[in-house]
Amino acid sequence: MASPLQVDVYVAPPIPTVTGSTDPAKTVWSPISITLIQGPMSAAVVDTPITIDQTTALADWIKKTAPGKKLTHLYITHAHGDHLFGAPVLQKRFPGLKIVATAKVAEGVQTQYAPALYDNLWAKYFPNGQLPAEKPPAEPLPDSGEFEVDGHTLKGIDVEHSDCDASSILHVPSLKLVVGGDVVYGDCYQHLGQANTAEKRRSWLNALDLVDSLRPNIVVPGHKRASQVDGAYLVEATRKYILDFERELEAASGPEELEKRMKELYPQRWNEYILEWGCKASFAARGQ
């Protein structure tokens, strides 16, 4: 039998971002969860932070947390730059590191490097050389979505939609672990700017049902407070947020009222810029 795996979670802290807002609560990006899965000889990491400095700190942590082990895989959960732009920093620090994703997500990764998004969105959020210049692709996993760490199977599973179209989770059966990417959220406002229709929000709820069906003991969300415990309870919390948003969307007269009500319901969550975006996009999708 393979030796047991160990799982560790690193949370890249919130950092300033240039959104154009004068509200300080809308100029700080959400903290980002990074999951390290290690056996006795090798390890895999799930997602990266955004900037060079953030990912350098992550690499230092990996070196200390898995000393002497070969980092074999970087799994990208979904096609959003704040979970993948640090990849070339890790490749430089860990020679031979493979960047992998499901075929659907690997295709989506390339869209994040297109000038319309990389130059005109992300580089404006994080200017002055904060982002790596290199744009490495993700290698598509086989149709099974599987790869191994020291004899244990890790399985990428596509979902219909979460906070973007090209999205997946990572299931590690031997740990009863699901790394949720942005299918599952902790105490950060959920990105509903792309899940801006009832149909897309229903797909997100279906993705949460899929996570539940795997009966995990450990669920790591894509964004959370560093002190927040990882667990299956976050699946229900993510679901409740979506349903609360749906209810308040129906009752609100406009995006400002919706934003105000969601802040009243969830005052402890981070990144009010993402909340504002989701409120405006959801009203716009209704032609309002």
N, C-alpha and C positions, 0 to 999 in steps of 0.2 A: 504494500500500500504506500502511496505517496505521503511524504511528511506533511503535517497540517500547514495550511496557509495562515498568514497573519494579515490583518488589514489596519492601516493607519490613515487618518484624514488630516490634511493640512488645509488651513483656510487663509488664502491670500487676503490681506486686509483691504478695506475700502480705500480708494484713492481718488484724488480730485479729477474731475472731468470737465471739459469745456462744452457746456450744453447751450450757452447763450442766455441762460436764466440768471436773474439776479437773486433768486431765492437760494440760500446756502444749502437747503435740503435737497435741491435739484442739481447740485454740482458735485456730488460724491457718488462714485460708482459702487455697486453692490459688492460685498465680499464674495469670493469664489472658492468653492470646495474642490479640492484635489484629492483623489483617493490613490493610495499606494497599496498594492497587493503583492505580498512577498512570500516566497518559500525559502528553503535553506540555501539555495544557490542563486536564484534569480528573482526578478520582480517586474511588475508592470505598473504603469501609472495611468490614471484616467483623467484626461483634460489638463489644460494648462491655464495660468492666468494670462493677462493681456500684454503687459509691458516687459521690456528687457529686465528692468530692476526687479519686478515682481518674480519673474521666472528664475532669475539668478538666485534669489532668496530661496525659492522652491528647490532648486538644484542642490544648494547647500544643505537643506533639510533632508533631502533624499539621501545624500552621502552619509549624513549622521544617523539616519533612521534605518538604513539598510546597508551598513558598512561591508565592503568587500563583495557585494552582490552585483550581478550583471543586470542592468536595466534593459530588458529585451523589447518591450512594447510600450508605446504611447497610444492609448485608445481614445479617440475623439467621439464624444457622445452625440454631438449635434453641430449643425453648421451655423454657429454664431462666433464671431471673432474673439469674444471675451473668454472663450473656452479652448482656443486653438492657436492664437497668434504667438504664444511663447514656444511653440514646438521647435524652431531652429535653435533656440538657446539650449534646450535640453539635448538636442542632437549633438551640439558641440561639446557639451559636458559629458555625454554618455555615448561614446563611439559605438556604432552598430545599432543604435536605437531605431526600431521600425515604427513609423507612424501608421496606424491602422484605423479603419472604421468600416461600418457596413458599406456596401456598394452605394446605397442611396445617400448616406451621409458623406462619403468620399466625394461624390459628385457635387454635393452641396458646399463642401469646403472650398472648392474652386470658385464658386460664386462670391465668397467672402473676399477673395483676392482681386476681384475685378475692380478697376478704378472707381466705378460708381459707388462701391461700398468701402473699399480699403482706403482710397485717397480722399473721397468726398464725404465720408462719414467717420470711419474709425480714426483716421489720422487727424481729423479735426477735433474729435473727442479727446485724443491723447497726442498732442502736437510735440514739436521740437525733438524729434528722433526717439520718442519713447517706444515706438513699435519696431520690431526687427525688420530689416530690409528684405530678408529671405522669405520666400513663400512656398515652402515645401508641400507637395501634395500628400494626401493620405492614401495609403495602399488599400484597395478594397479587400476585405476578408472574403473567404469562400462563402457560398450560399448558406452554409450552416451558421455563419457568423462566429465560428469557434477559433480560438487559439489557446495555447497552454502556458502555464507557469509551473515548472517543476512537477509535471505530470497531472496537474489539475486543469480541468476545462473551464475556460471563461467564454461566455457566449454573448455576442452583441445581438440585440433584438430590435428591429425597426418598430416604430409606432406610427400610427396614422398622422398625427400632428400633436405637437405640444405647443411651445411658444414659437416654433417655426415648423416648416414642412419637413425638412431633412433632420429627423430626430430619432434617437434610439436610447435604450437602456443597456446596461451591462449586467448580466446575471452570473453569479459565481455560486453554483449549487453547493459546493462543499462548505462554504461559509454561510449559506442561506443569506446571501448578500445581493442586493440590487443597488448599483450605482445609478442614480436616477437622472443624471444630467439635469436639464431644465424641464423634465417631465414632473419632477417633484421639487418643491420649494420649501425652504425654511422661512425665517422671519425677514424676508425681503419682498417687496411688492412684485407680484407676478407680471411677466411681460405679456400683456394682452394686446399689444400694438399690432401683432401679426395674427393672433387668434381673435380677430375683431368681428367675427360673425358667429351666430348661434351654431352653425354647422361645424366650424372649426373648434369652438369651445366644447361641443359634444365629442369631437374626436379626441380632444385632450382628456375629457372624462373617461372615454374608452381606454386611453392609454393608462390611466390610473387603475382602471379595472384589471388591465393586464398585469400591472405590478402586483396588485392584490392576489391575483391567481397564482403567482409564484410562491406565495406564502413566505416572504422573507422575514428574517429576524432583524436584519440590519438594512436600513435604507438611507443612502447618503444623498441629500439634495444638492442641486447645483449651486445654490446661493443660500447662505445661512449666517447667523451670528456664530462666531468662533466657539462660544461656550455652549451652543445648542447641541443637545444629544441627538445622534443619528438614530432613527428608528422608524418602524412601520406606521406609527401614529402620524408622521408627516404626510403620508399619502392621503389620509382623511382630511388633514388640515388644508392641503392643496385643493382637494375636491371642494371643501366648504368655501374656500375663497372664491373659486369660480362660480359656484352657485349663488353666493352672496353678491358677486359682481353682476350676474344675470338679473337678480331680483332688483338691485338698486338701479341698474340700467333702465329697466322698464319704468321705474318710478320717477327717475330724474328728468328735469326739464332741459338739461344740457350737460356738457362735459364737466364744467366747473362744479356743478351741484353733485355730480357723480363722484368726482375726485374728493370733494369735501366729505361726503358720506363714507367713502371707503377709508379715509384717514381717521374718521371717528370710530369705525369698526376695527381698524388695524393700526392703532397709533404707534406701535412699537416697530413697525417694519421699515426697512431701509429703501432708499432710492426712489424718492418721490417723482423724479423725472420720468422714470419708467411708468409709474402710475398715471401721470398726466398724459403721456403718449397713448397708453391703452384706452383712457377715457375718450380722448379726442378721436382716435381711430375707430372706436366702436360706434360713436355717433355718426362719424363720416360714412361708415359702411351702411348705415341706415338712411343715408341721404339727408342727415340733419346737421 
